[in-house]
C-alpha cells in the first residue's frame, strides 16, 4: 500500500493513485437530479466505513482517503476513493511494511465486506448483527441517493490498473428497489437498537453551575447563576439544556425520558421529584464519587469537556450563547471516538444542507 507524505501537501489524483492505481469507484446512475446532501452523504458513509474497516483489520496502519469526482454526465456520476496510509508501528530490520501490504487487496476485501453487510438489509428482516448505530447511519447514507430515484442504480467496485488495462477485482451492484428496502430495514434495525428489551435505559443527570458573565443590570444582583443540566443516555446521546434552578429541569426530564428508564443523579435537592416517576438512584458527591455502583460519570465527562472549553479554549462565553456552546460540547463528547475526518465531513455536510440560522445570521455585524 502506497505511503505518501501527506503532512506537507495533499496529493494530486495521479500521486494518490500511485503505481498500481488501486481505487474504489462509486457509480451513481440516476434518472432524476441527485440532492446535494445525498451526493455528499454517499461519499461520507462509504469513506467512514472504509476507515473503520482498516482500523479493525489493519491496526498497524493509519489511513487517510479522499474522493475524486472522476466524471459527471447526464444520468451518471462517477467518483474514485483513493486511500493512502502511514504506519503506526516501527518496521523490523529487513521487513518493509510497505512491501508486505497490497493496497488493491485491502480495497478488494473492503468492497466485498461492505457489499455483504448491505445485502443483508435488502430482504425483510435482514440484519447485520454486528452493526452499531454509527454503522447504520453510514449504511443509510450509502443508499440514500439511489433510494430516492425509482429508476436509479448504484455500483461500488474495487479495481487496479494492470498491463492489460483496468481490472475490477470486486464489485457490488444494487437497484433502487433494493436501496429502498435497505432504508426501511436499516430504520427498523435502528429502532430495535434504541428500544429497550428487558433492560432499562440508564440516564445520568448532573448540573454545571457557573456565574453569569453578563454585566449586572440595575435591580439585579451581580453574579447571577445559570445552570446547564445534562441528560446522557448510557451508550446514547447527551442532551444539555439551561435552567434557572435544578427543579426547572424536571419537566424537561418528564417530556424526554420514559418511565421505564433508570435515572442516576447527584445529591441536589432539585432532583428529589424524580423519585415519584422513575427508578432513581442518587450519589452524594460531598461524600463519594460512586456509591455501590451509582455514579454520574457519564455526565461528569460532558461537563469536564464544557469546563475545558470555557477555561482553556474560549476564555469567555456570553450568556446568550451558553446553550450553543453546551450543544457543541455535547456533540464533541458524543462523537469523540469518531475519526477526525468523519467529524469534519459531518460538519461540512450539515453546513451545506441546513437552512439559514436566525440565531447566528448577522453575528459578525453584532459583534463589531
Order of alpha helices (4+ residues) and beta strands (2+ residues): alpha-beta-alpha-beta-beta-alpha-alpha-alpha-beta-beta-alpha-beta-beta-beta-alpha-beta-beta-alpha-alpha-alpha-alpha
